[in-house]
Amino acid sequence: MGCYKPLPTEGYFQKIFPASLNFSPEVAIIYEKDIFSEDVASGALEHAKKKGLEVVLYGSYPKQVQDLSSLMQKIRLLKPDIVIGSGHFQDAVLTVKQLKQFGINPKFLGLTVGPALPAFVKPWVRTRRVYLDQFSGALP
């Protein structure tokens, strides 16, 4: 566990994992290389392992990244049921855009910051994807 435990990162993604146990879930966790995001990703990794989920990818990307193509290619090949993105608002927007660009459609997508903000939700509200965040669980 990271330096932010027990708060604010503890439990960010615990709502995602129990809901996904009706199938054999595989999880990909991607995160920005900063203390907060690494800590959240570490907690998600630990929780996934406790739930018996197979983590097929645990990968980081640099701060202020403009392109996640290398991680998206890995995710597309691995076809995980759950994708967790731990970063900040721009990371969440970039993750969703590139998931769509690469034709990746996980059963669940968990993001740390984006889904809780109206500026993120409005452009995506008409999509059929369910976004999960650390606060509310699922958004329409």
Backbone bond lengths (Angstrom), bond angles and torsions (degrees), N, CA, C in turn:
res aa  C-N    CA-C-N  psi(-1)  N-CA   C-N-CA  omega(-1)  CA-C   N-CA-C  phi
1 M - - - 1.447 - - 1.525 108.77 -
2 G 1.319 115.22 148.75 1.440 120.86 -175.41 1.517 114.00 -85.01
3 C 1.316 114.01 -176.41 1.456 120.20 -174.29 1.516 113.25 -71.33
4 Y 1.317 119.74 -16.66 1.458 121.30 -179.02 1.519 113.07 -85.47
5 K 1.317 119.65 -3.02 1.458 121.29 -177.08 1.514 109.22 -70.78
6 P 1.315 120.57 141.89 1.447 126.40 3.32 1.522 115.07 -85.26
7 L 1.319 119.50 -16.33 1.455 120.98 179.89 1.512 109.33 -126.34
8 P 1.285 120.70 152.36 1.447 128.74 4.14 1.525 114.20 -93.15
9 T 1.322 119.08 -2.77 1.464 119.65 -170.24 1.517 114.93 -90.05
10 E 1.298 119.54 -14.62 1.455 119.99 -176.71 1.525 110.93 -63.09
11 G 1.306 115.69 128.03 1.452 120.84 175.06 1.507 115.95 83.92
12 Y 1.326 119.51 10.08 1.454 120.84 -177.35 1.521 112.71 -54.00
13 F 1.319 116.80 -42.77 1.457 119.35 -173.26 1.521 113.52 -115.08
14 Q 1.305 119.33 16.23 1.459 120.63 -177.68 1.516 112.42 -65.25
15 K 1.322 119.28 -26.53 1.464 122.15 179.03 1.523 111.70 -68.45
16 I 1.313 117.67 -27.48 1.457 120.74 -175.65 1.518 111.63 -72.23
17 F 1.298 117.60 -45.72 1.451 121.15 -169.48 1.525 114.88 -66.68
18 P 1.328 121.28 -44.93 1.466 118.40 179.83 1.517 112.81 -62.01
19 A 1.319 118.25 -35.93 1.463 121.77 -178.88 1.522 111.84 -66.67
20 S 1.295 117.42 -19.88 1.459 120.06 -173.29 1.519 113.70 -97.55
21 L 1.302 119.07 4.71 1.450 120.64 -172.39 1.518 114.48 -83.00
22 N 1.327 119.32 6.18 1.464 121.71 176.40 1.518 111.58 -78.30
23 F 1.307 118.21 -5.56 1.453 123.04 177.17 1.521 107.21 -138.41
24 S 1.301 117.86 179.40 1.466 121.90 -179.05 1.521 109.24 -90.16
25 P 1.313 116.93 84.89 1.462 119.40 -171.61 1.519 114.17 -76.05
26 E 1.300 113.37 141.95 1.452 122.05 169.55 1.522 106.37 -116.48
27 V 1.315 116.02 144.72 1.458 121.60 -172.61 1.519 110.83 -123.49
28 A 1.339 115.70 136.87 1.456 122.52 169.52 1.523 107.00 -115.21
29 I 1.310 116.06 130.00 1.463 121.97 179.25 1.522 107.92 -120.14
30 I 1.333 115.67 121.62 1.461 120.44 176.00 1.524 108.02 -122.28
31 Y 1.328 115.67 146.72 1.462 118.58 -175.10 1.519 111.62 -153.26
32 E 1.341 113.32 150.55 1.458 120.55 175.14 1.522 108.94 -74.83
33 K 1.327 116.64 145.42 1.457 121.09 -179.50 1.531 110.20 -81.71
34 D 1.321 115.32 77.34 1.461 121.87 169.36 1.528 106.64 -143.29
35 I 1.293 116.63 164.16 1.464 120.86 -172.05 1.522 111.66 -58.73
36 F 1.313 117.66 -48.82 1.463 120.97 -177.84 1.529 111.39 -61.12
37 S 1.326 116.48 -52.87 1.467 121.05 -176.29 1.522 111.95 -63.63
38 E 1.325 116.97 -39.86 1.468 120.77 177.24 1.522 110.34 -63.44
39 D 1.320 116.46 -39.26 1.454 120.85 -179.34 1.529 111.27 -65.18
40 V 1.323 116.56 -43.89 1.467 121.10 177.75 1.525 109.87 -63.02
41 A 1.329 116.85 -45.92 1.463 121.00 179.86 1.522 111.02 -61.50
42 S 1.310 116.78 -40.70 1.462 121.05 177.97 1.528 110.92 -61.88
43 G 1.324 116.60 -42.12 1.461 120.73 177.21 1.523 111.95 -65.12
44 A 1.334 116.98 -39.11 1.467 120.68 177.57 1.520 110.46 -65.69
45 L 1.320 116.96 -41.02 1.467 121.52 177.99 1.523 110.46 -61.70
46 E 1.301 116.04 -47.64 1.467 121.05 179.91 1.530 110.91 -60.93
47 H 1.311 116.70 -44.73 1.465 120.53 -178.30 1.532 111.04 -67.45
48 A 1.324 116.99 -39.91 1.469 120.30 177.86 1.527 110.51 -60.94
49 K 1.319 116.41 -43.21 1.465 119.94 179.36 1.525 111.22 -64.45
50 K 1.335 116.83 -40.30 1.470 120.42 177.77 1.519 111.22 -61.37
51 K 1.329 117.04 -34.20 1.463 122.34 179.59 1.531 112.46 -82.27
52 G 1.322 117.18 -3.11 1.452 120.87 178.87 1.515 114.20 79.68
53 L 1.319 117.58 18.85 1.453 121.29 178.77 1.527 109.65 -82.89
54 E 1.307 116.14 148.76 1.452 120.52 178.18 1.528 108.72 -90.35
55 V 1.309 116.03 117.99 1.460 120.95 177.21 1.525 106.99 -90.42
56 V 1.325 115.52 109.29 1.463 121.03 -175.30 1.525 112.78 -90.83
57 L 1.325 116.64 -16.70 1.460 120.75 178.25 1.519 109.04 -150.76
58 Y 1.319 115.62 131.12 1.454 122.97 173.40 1.521 104.86 -134.15
59 G 1.343 115.87 95.03 1.452 119.40 -171.67 1.510 113.30 -131.68
60 S 1.324 114.61 148.16 1.465 120.41 -179.00 1.522 110.20 -111.94
61 Y 1.326 114.04 165.27 1.460 121.66 175.15 1.527 108.11 -141.64
62 P 1.329 118.35 155.67 1.467 121.29 -176.53 1.524 113.04 -69.88
63 K 1.319 114.85 159.93 1.470 120.79 175.93 1.521 109.95 -60.21
64 Q 1.327 114.89 147.69 1.467 123.56 176.96 1.528 112.37 56.02
65 V 1.306 116.71 35.95 1.455 121.75 179.61 1.534 109.93 -66.50
66 Q 1.309 116.02 146.65 1.462 121.77 178.83 1.524 111.81 -111.40
67 D 1.335 116.31 -8.68 1.453 120.21 -175.18 1.528 109.67 -151.13
68 L 1.318 115.81 126.82 1.470 121.81 179.27 1.527 111.12 -111.14
69 S 1.331 117.24 23.72 1.465 121.05 -173.71 1.522 113.66 -54.63
70 S 1.324 118.05 -42.68 1.467 119.07 -177.50 1.526 111.11 -63.74
71 L 1.321 117.03 -40.75 1.467 120.05 177.07 1.523 110.88 -70.47
72 M 1.324 117.00 -38.04 1.469 120.19 179.51 1.526 111.13 -64.42
73 Q 1.323 117.19 -38.26 1.458 119.58 177.35 1.523 110.99 -62.23
74 K 1.323 116.32 -41.57 1.470 120.39 177.68 1.529 110.82 -63.79
75 I 1.328 115.72 -44.19 1.468 119.80 -179.81 1.526 110.10 -63.22
76 R 1.318 116.93 -42.99 1.466 120.28 179.91 1.529 111.05 -60.59
77 L 1.316 117.32 -40.93 1.469 120.75 179.41 1.532 112.23 -70.04
78 L 1.323 116.64 -37.45 1.468 121.07 -176.71 1.526 113.14 -79.64
79 K 1.320 117.59 -26.36 1.466 124.02 179.41 1.538 113.25 51.62
80 P 1.333 117.88 55.41 1.466 119.08 178.50 1.518 111.74 -70.31
81 D 1.323 115.84 153.62 1.460 121.49 177.15 1.530 110.82 -76.63
82 I 1.321 115.79 -31.40 1.463 122.15 -176.47 1.524 108.41 -124.60
83 V 1.332 116.35 132.15 1.457 121.60 172.51 1.522 107.03 -119.02
84 I 1.318 115.40 125.69 1.464 122.46 177.40 1.522 107.45 -110.40
85 G 1.325 116.59 128.43 1.454 121.55 176.23 1.515 109.77 -119.51
86 S 1.311 115.75 117.85 1.462 120.70 -179.62 1.519 108.58 -111.62
87 G 1.319 114.55 109.47 1.456 120.29 -179.15 1.509 109.41 -168.35
88 H 1.305 115.61 -143.06 1.452 121.40 -177.38 1.530 109.10 -122.52
89 F 1.321 116.94 -174.72 1.460 121.07 -172.59 1.528 112.67 -53.32
90 Q 1.332 117.17 -52.38 1.468 119.88 -178.39 1.524 111.81 -62.87
91 D 1.334 116.96 -31.53 1.469 120.50 176.83 1.522 110.34 -65.93
92 A 1.325 116.14 -41.38 1.468 120.29 179.58 1.524 110.69 -63.16
93 V 1.321 116.91 -44.57 1.465 121.08 178.95 1.524 109.98 -62.42
94 L 1.327 116.99 -46.83 1.459 121.11 179.86 1.530 111.15 -63.12
95 T 1.310 117.28 -41.49 1.468 120.76 179.48 1.516 111.04 -59.91
96 V 1.324 117.09 -48.36 1.465 120.54 -179.14 1.530 110.86 -63.97
97 K 1.317 116.93 -44.43 1.465 120.08 179.37 1.525 111.25 -59.97
98 Q 1.327 115.87 -43.67 1.462 117.93 -176.02 1.523 112.43 -78.57
99 L 1.310 118.25 -28.95 1.467 119.01 172.20 1.525 109.31 -59.18
100 K 1.326 115.27 -44.98 1.467 120.34 179.09 1.529 110.85 -65.00
101 Q 1.318 116.35 -44.88 1.473 121.92 -179.93 1.531 111.08 -58.28
102 F 1.328 117.12 -38.29 1.459 121.28 -177.42 1.533 112.59 -90.75
103 G 1.321 117.08 3.09 1.457 120.43 178.55 1.515 113.52 68.97
104 I 1.312 116.79 31.34 1.467 122.12 -179.14 1.521 108.06 -96.84
105 N 1.321 117.00 125.80 1.454 121.52 -177.06 1.532 109.96 -133.13
106 P 1.337 117.08 78.23 1.457 118.85 -179.49 1.534 111.13 -68.05
107 K 1.316 116.05 157.71 1.465 119.90 177.43 1.522 110.65 -66.57
108 F 1.324 116.24 -32.94 1.463 121.80 177.44 1.515 108.93 -136.35
109 L 1.313 115.02 142.59 1.459 121.91 175.11 1.518 107.53 -129.77
110 G 1.304 116.74 119.88 1.466 121.73 178.72 1.513 109.75 -112.27
111 L 1.325 116.30 130.66 1.457 122.12 -179.72 1.522 108.57 -132.49
112 T 1.318 116.60 144.98 1.462 118.85 -175.09 1.520 114.09 -75.05
113 V 1.298 118.93 -42.46 1.462 119.32 -170.14 1.522 113.47 -113.74
114 G 1.286 119.20 -49.85 1.457 123.21 -170.52 1.505 117.33 -48.81
115 P 1.345 119.49 -55.41 1.465 120.04 -172.60 1.526 115.31 -60.47
116 A 1.302 118.10 -19.09 1.459 120.32 -179.23 1.527 112.26 -83.10
117 L 1.319 117.68 -7.81 1.458 121.26 -174.47 1.530 111.23 -109.62
118 P 1.335 117.63 131.58 1.471 120.98 179.59 1.526 113.21 -55.56
119 A 1.325 117.94 -34.85 1.463 120.78 179.90 1.527 111.62 -63.02
120 F 1.314 117.76 -24.98 1.457 121.42 177.05 1.521 110.83 -84.32
121 V 1.311 116.47 -43.79 1.463 121.57 -172.46 1.520 112.32 -66.85
122 K 1.319 118.35 -43.80 1.465 121.12 -174.05 1.526 114.33 -53.52
123 P 1.335 120.03 -47.93 1.471 117.98 -179.23 1.528 113.88 -66.41
124 W 1.327 118.08 -21.07 1.454 121.02 -173.67 1.517 113.57 -108.66
125 V 1.320 118.39 -1.01 1.460 120.87 -171.36 1.530 112.56 -62.91
126 R 1.308 117.99 -24.40 1.468 120.17 -179.44 1.525 113.27 -87.14
127 T 1.315 117.14 -5.39 1.459 119.00 178.38 1.511 109.82 -76.48
128 R 1.299 117.11 163.17 1.460 121.83 -178.50 1.522 111.50 -92.51
129 R 1.298 117.42 -1.93 1.458 122.14 -177.82 1.528 110.21 -76.17
130 V 1.302 116.66 146.33 1.458 121.40 175.50 1.518 107.78 -100.50
131 Y 1.329 115.92 123.87 1.439 121.14 177.83 1.517 109.55 -100.25
132 L 1.300 115.65 138.47 1.453 121.07 178.94 1.510 108.34 -118.72
133 D 1.314 115.01 142.93 1.450 117.98 177.02 1.511 109.64 -132.36
134 Q 1.319 114.96 178.55 1.437 120.61 -174.78 1.520 113.45 -74.25
135 F 1.329 118.07 -15.50 1.445 120.45 -174.44 1.520 113.17 -102.03
136 S 1.326 116.94 -50.11 1.461 119.74 -166.14 1.521 114.56 -106.58
137 G 1.304 118.88 -7.71 1.458 119.14 -175.93 1.507 110.27 86.20
138 A 1.298 118.98 -94.86 1.463 120.91 -176.64 1.513 111.65 -118.08
139 L 1.301 115.19 144.73 1.455 121.88 174.34 1.517 108.06 -116.88
140 P 1.348 118.62 148.67 1.467 120.18 179.65 1.521 111.80 -64.22
